Amino acid sequence: MIPVTERILLTVREAADRLGIGRSTAYELIASGRLGTVHIGRACRVPVDAVDRFVEALRTSHLDGRIRGAALVGRRHYGDLD
């Protein structure tokens, strides 16, 4: 069997483990369309690159939120000086 670190498709449980979340949360992310899957027959698999894209989207949205938050705080701060 090929080690999980070398496979390009993961089971939902393996993807959840890789993300450090529960299986139910992984299924919720799949249902919401935030985590991509492929189907081979009846088997649902998560491509490794879908996991990577999900994490990158989280990092980007977190960074964007921090930048927006800093900009708002900056405006409030400057507004207080007027």
N, C-alpha and C positions, 0 to 999 in steps of 0.2 A: 504494500500500500504506500502511496506517495504521502510524505509528511504534509500536514496542514499548511506549513509555511511555504510550500512549493506549489500548492494547488491554486488554480484560478477560480474555482467555484467552491463555495462553502455551504454547508447546511445552515439553516437559520440559527440553530443552536451554536454552531461554530462562529458565525458572524456575531452573534450576541456576546459570546465569550471574548472574541477579539475586541469588541467595543466596550466590554466591561459592564454590560447591561443584562437584564433578564430576557429570557426567551419571549415572554409576553410583550415586553416593550419593543423588542425587535419586530414582532408581528404587527404591532401598532404602527411602527415606522413604515413598514412595508405597505400596510393598508392605506396610510396617508400619502403614499407616493414619495416619501422622503428617502427611502432606502430601496434601491432597485433590485429586481430579481429577474431570473430567467426560469422557465419551466422546461423540464425534459420529461416528457410524458406527464405523470402526476407529481413528479418530484419538483419541489421548489428549491432553487439554489440562489445564493447571493454571490455575484461576482466580486472578487477581491477589489477590483477597481471601483465598484459601487460603494464599498465600505470606505475606501480612501476618499472618494468624492464627497461622501456624507460628512466625514470628519473635516475635510477642507471647507465645506460649506458652513459647518459649525464654527470653525476658526475664523472664517471671513465675516460671518454675521456677528460674532462676538467682537471682533476688532472694529467693525463698522459701528456697532452699538457704543463701544467705548469712545470712538472718535466723535459720534453725534452727541453723546453725553457730555464730553469735554467741551464741545462747541457751545452747547446750551449753557453749561455752567459758566463758560467764559462770557457769554452774552449777559447772563444774569449778573455776573460780577461787574462787568463794565457798565451795565445799566444802573447798578447800585452806586457807582461813582458819580453819575450825572447829577 
